[in-house]
Amino acid sequence: MEYSILTRTGSREINEDSVGVNCLDNRFCAVIADGLGGHDRGEAASALAVSHGLELFELAGNSGSWDLADYLTHCFEDSQNELLRMQKEMRSEMRTTLTVLAGADGWLQWGHIGDSRLYCFYEEKMVFRTLDHSVPQMLVKTGRIKESQIRGHDDRNKLLRVMGSPWDVPRYELSEKRKASEGEVFLLCTDGFWEWVEEKDMIKTLYESNSPKEWLEKMEQILLKQAEGKDLDNYSAAAVFLGEPKRKKRLLFGRRKK
């Protein structure tokens, strides 16, 4: 497993994104969060969610017990409880998105709430991405707009589920646990990142790159070019390679001798 992370302030004064990755023996976790800019202390909310996820990873590793679903549930439930406690203490509406990927002993599982995405790539194509908990994503689901219209939509920043909003039942989503495949690649990123880097460019740059760091650098170049002269939000990403990215087999044809 190889990984790289980046987080940038963009055009803003404060970076309200947080991102972290940790590895321990045959286990790993990647955590990313985007504090809501329209609420107080978004940077504190995202930092709390990410640091809590990383701390839980360390505690679970040191205890010798590791259950993916249990770990993910605690990431969301414990962070939610702590955010609500801090809201009362600080009289703040601190809220954040949260996306977590965890792996252990050849198995994977992830969870998310909000619009910080997780992408999975294999054999030069995107095989999965999380669906945003946002107004535009809901409009896609009901057939009122197309998937391609989410980027740049007037209501793109209107989220339907976030950490820090009170809930009677859990509002986050957990995937099913599944076997990891050699050569799979994962990208966790905030909306300030995926807004400017389309999936076709993620795929193209991935298979031109020899490392997670190089891949993120290539995508960042595209992001900066696309957003040139515009108000640029904070943007963050974590890239995780499970071995060398799996490439399609290609037939090689040589020139016929005259």
Secondary structure as a PSIPRED ss2 file (coil, helix, strand):
# PSIPRED VFORMAT (PSIPRED V4.0)

   1 M C   1.000  0.000  0.000
   2 E E   0.000  0.000  1.000
   3 Y E   0.000  0.000  1.000
   4 S E   0.000  0.000  1.000
   5 I E   0.000  0.000  1.000
   6 L E   0.000  0.000  1.000
   7 T E   0.000  0.000  1.000
   8 R E   0.000  0.000  1.000
   9 T C   1.000  0.000  0.000
  10 G C   1.000  0.000  0.000
  11 S C   1.000  0.000  0.000
  12 R C   1.000  0.000  0.000
  13 E C   1.000  0.000  0.000
  14 I C   1.000  0.000  0.000
  15 N C   1.000  0.000  0.000
  16 E C   1.000  0.000  0.000
  17 D E   0.000  0.000  1.000
  18 S E   0.000  0.000  1.000
  19 V E   0.000  0.000  1.000
  20 G E   0.000  0.000  1.000
  21 V E   0.000  0.000  1.000
  22 N E   0.000  0.000  1.000
  23 C E   0.000  0.000  1.000
  24 L E   0.000  0.000  1.000
  25 D C   1.000  0.000  0.000
  26 N C   1.000  0.000  0.000
  27 R E   0.000  0.000  1.000
  28 F E   0.000  0.000  1.000
  29 C E   0.000  0.000  1.000
  30 A E   0.000  0.000  1.000
  31 V E   0.000  0.000  1.000
  32 I E   0.000  0.000  1.000
  33 A E   0.000  0.000  1.000
  34 D E   0.000  0.000  1.000
  35 G E   0.000  0.000  1.000
  36 L C   1.000  0.000  0.000
  37 G C   1.000  0.000  0.000
  38 G C   1.000  0.000  0.000
  39 H C   1.000  0.000  0.000
  40 D C   1.000  0.000  0.000
  41 R C   1.000  0.000  0.000
  42 G H   0.000  1.000  0.000
  43 E H   0.000  1.000  0.000
  44 A H   0.000  1.000  0.000
  45 A H   0.000  1.000  0.000
  46 S H   0.000  1.000  0.000
  47 A H   0.000  1.000  0.000
  48 L H   0.000  1.000  0.000
  49 A H   0.000  1.000  0.000
  50 V H   0.000  1.000  0.000
  51 S H   0.000  1.000  0.000
  52 H H   0.000  1.000  0.000
  53 G H   0.000  1.000  0.000
  54 L H   0.000  1.000  0.000
  55 E H   0.000  1.000  0.000
  56 L H   0.000  1.000  0.000
  57 F H   0.000  1.000  0.000
  58 E H   0.000  1.000  0.000
  59 L H   0.000  1.000  0.000
  60 A H   0.000  1.000  0.000
  61 G H   0.000  1.000  0.000
  62 N H   0.000  1.000  0.000
  63 S H   0.000  1.000  0.000
  64 G C   1.000  0.000  0.000
  65 S C   1.000  0.000  0.000
  66 W C   1.000  0.000  0.000
  67 D C   1.000  0.000  0.000
  68 L H   0.000  1.000  0.000
  69 A H   0.000  1.000  0.000
  70 D H   0.000  1.000  0.000
  71 Y H   0.000  1.000  0.000
  72 L H   0.000  1.000  0.000
  73 T H   0.000  1.000  0.000
  74 H H   0.000  1.000  0.000
  75 C H   0.000  1.000  0.000
  76 F H   0.000  1.000  0.000
  77 E H   0.000  1.000  0.000
  78 D H   0.000  1.000  0.000
  79 S H   0.000  1.000  0.000
  80 Q H   0.000  1.000  0.000
  81 N H   0.000  1.000  0.000
  82 E H   0.000  1.000  0.000
  83 L H   0.000  1.000  0.000
  84 L H   0.000  1.000  0.000
  85 R H   0.000  1.000  0.000
  86 M H   0.000  1.000  0.000
  87 Q H   0.000  1.000  0.000
  88 K H   0.000  1.000  0.000
  89 E H   0.000  1.000  0.000
  90 M H   0.000  1.000  0.000
  91 R C   1.000  0.000  0.000
  92 S C   1.000  0.000  0.000
  93 E C   1.000  0.000  0.000
  94 M C   1.000  0.000  0.000
  95 R C   1.000  0.000  0.000
  96 T E   0.000  0.000  1.000
  97 T C   1.000  0.000  0.000
  98 L E   0.000  0.000  1.000
  99 T E   0.000  0.000  1.000
 100 V E   0.000  0.000  1.000
 101 L E   0.000  0.000  1.000
 102 A E   0.000  0.000  1.000
 103 G E   0.000  0.000  1.000
 104 A E   0.000  0.000  1.000
 105 D C   1.000  0.000  0.000
 106 G C   1.000  0.000  0.000
 107 W E   0.000  0.000  1.000
 108 L E   0.000  0.000  1.000
 109 Q E   0.000  0.000  1.000
 110 W E   0.000  0.000  1.000
 111 G E   0.000  0.000  1.000
 112 H E   0.000  0.000  1.000
 113 I E   0.000  0.000  1.000
 114 G C   1.000  0.000  0.000
 115 D C   1.000  0.000  0.000
 116 S C   1.000  0.000  0.000
 117 R E   0.000  0.000  1.000
 118 L E   0.000  0.000  1.000
 119 Y E   0.000  0.000  1.000
 120 C E   0.000  0.000  1.000
 121 F E   0.000  0.000  1.000
 122 Y E   0.000  0.000  1.000
 123 E C   1.000  0.000  0.000
 124 E C   1.000  0.000  0.000
 125 K E   0.000  0.000  1.000
 126 M E   0.000  0.000  1.000
 127 V E   0.000  0.000  1.000
 128 F E   0.000  0.000  1.000
 129 R E   0.000  0.000  1.000
 130 T C   1.000  0.000  0.000
 131 L C   1.000  0.000  0.000
 132 D C   1.000  0.000  0.000
 133 H C   1.000  0.000  0.000
 134 S E   0.000  0.000  1.000
 135 V H   0.000  1.000  0.000
 136 P H   0.000  1.000  0.000
 137 Q H   0.000  1.000  0.000
 138 M H   0.000  1.000  0.000
 139 L H   0.000  1.000  0.000
 140 V H   0.000  1.000  0.000
 141 K H   0.000  1.000  0.000
 142 T C   1.000  0.000  0.000
 143 G C   1.000  0.000  0.000
 144 R C   1.000  0.000  0.000
 145 I C   1.000  0.000  0.000
 146 K C   1.000  0.000  0.000
 147 E H   0.000  1.000  0.000
 148 S H   0.000  1.000  0.000
 149 Q H   0.000  1.000  0.000
 150 I C   1.000  0.000  0.000
 151 R C   1.000  0.000  0.000
 152 G C   1.000  0.000  0.000
 153 H C   1.000  0.000  0.000
 154 D C   1.000  0.000  0.000
 155 D C   1.000  0.000  0.000
 156 R C   1.000  0.000  0.000
 157 N C   1.000  0.000  0.000
 158 K C   1.000  0.000  0.000
 159 L E   0.000  0.000  1.000
 160 L C   1.000  0.000  0.000
 161 R C   1.000  0.000  0.000
 162 V C   1.000  0.000  0.000
 163 M E   0.000  0.000  1.000
 164 G C   1.000  0.000  0.000
 165 S C   1.000  0.000  0.000
 166 P C   1.000  0.000  0.000
 167 W C   1.000  0.000  0.000
 168 D C   1.000  0.000  0.000
 169 V C   1.000  0.000  0.000
 170 P C   1.000  0.000  0.000
 171 R C   1.000  0.000  0.000
 172 Y C   1.000  0.000  0.000
 173 E E   0.000  0.000  1.000
 174 L E   0.000  0.000  1.000
 175 S C   1.000  0.000  0.000
 176 E C   1.000  0.000  0.000
 177 K C   1.000  0.000  0.000
 178 R E   0.000  0.000  1.000
 179 K E   0.000  0.000  1.000
 180 A C   1.000  0.000  0.000
 181 S C   1.000  0.000  0.000
 182 E C   1.000  0.000  0.000
 183 G C   1.000  0.000  0.000
 184 E C   1.000  0.000  0.000
 185 V E   0.000  0.000  1.000
 186 F E   0.000  0.000  1.000
 187 L E   0.000  0.000  1.000
 188 L E   0.000  0.000  1.000
 189 C E   0.000  0.000  1.000
 190 T C   1.000  0.000  0.000
 191 D H   0.000  1.000  0.000
 192 G H   0.000  1.000  0.000
 193 F H   0.000  1.000  0.000
 194 W H   0.000  1.000  0.000
 195 E C   1.000  0.000  0.000
 196 W C   1.000  0.000  0.000
 197 V C   1.000  0.000  0.000
 198 E C   1.000  0.000  0.000
 199 E H   0.000  1.000  0.000
 200 K H   0.000  1.000  0.000
 201 D H   0.000  1.000  0.000
 202 M H   0.000  1.000  0.000
 203 I H   0.000  1.000  0.000
 204 K H   0.000  1.000  0.000
 205 T H   0.000  1.000  0.000
 206 L H   0.000  1.000  0.000
 207 Y C   1.000  0.000  0.000
 208 E C   1.000  0.000  0.000
 209 S C   1.000  0.000  0.000
 210 N C   1.000  0.000  0.000
 211 S C   1.000  0.000  0.000
 212 P H   0.000  1.000  0.000
 213 K H   0.000  1.000  0.000
 214 E H   0.000  1.000  0.000
 215 W H   0.000  1.000  0.000
 216 L H   0.000  1.000  0.000
 217 E H   0.000  1.000  0.000
 218 K H   0.000  1.000  0.000
 219 M H   0.000  1.000  0.000
 220 E H   0.000  1.000  0.000
 221 Q H   0.000  1.000  0.000
 222 I H   0.000  1.000  0.000
 223 L H   0.000  1.000  0.000
 224 L H   0.000  1.000  0.000
 225 K H   0.000  1.000  0.000
 226 Q H   0.000  1.000  0.000
 227 A C   1.000  0.000  0.000
 228 E C   1.000  0.000  0.000
 229 G C   1.000  0.000  0.000
 230 K C   1.000  0.000  0.000
 231 D C   1.000  0.000  0.000
 232 L C   1.000  0.000  0.000
 233 D C   1.000  0.000  0.000
 234 N C   1.000  0.000  0.000
 235 Y E   0.000  0.000  1.000
 236 S E   0.000  0.000  1.000
 237 A E   0.000  0.000  1.000
 238 A E   0.000  0.000  1.000
 239 A E   0.000  0.000  1.000
 240 V E   0.000  0.000  1.000
 241 F E   0.000  0.000  1.000
 242 L C   1.000  0.000  0.000
 243 G C   1.000  0.000  0.000
 244 E C   1.000  0.000  0.000
 245 P C   1.000  0.000  0.000
 246 K C   1.000  0.000  0.000
 247 R C   1.000  0.000  0.000
 248 K C   1.000  0.000  0.000
 249 K C   1.000  0.000  0.000
 250 R C   1.000  0.000  0.000
 251 L C   1.000  0.000  0.000
 252 L C   1.000  0.000  0.000
 253 F C   1.000  0.000  0.000
 254 G C   1.000  0.000  0.000
 255 R C   1.000  0.000  0.000
 256 R C   1.000  0.000  0.000
 257 K C   1.000  0.000  0.000
 258 K C   1.000  0.000  0.000
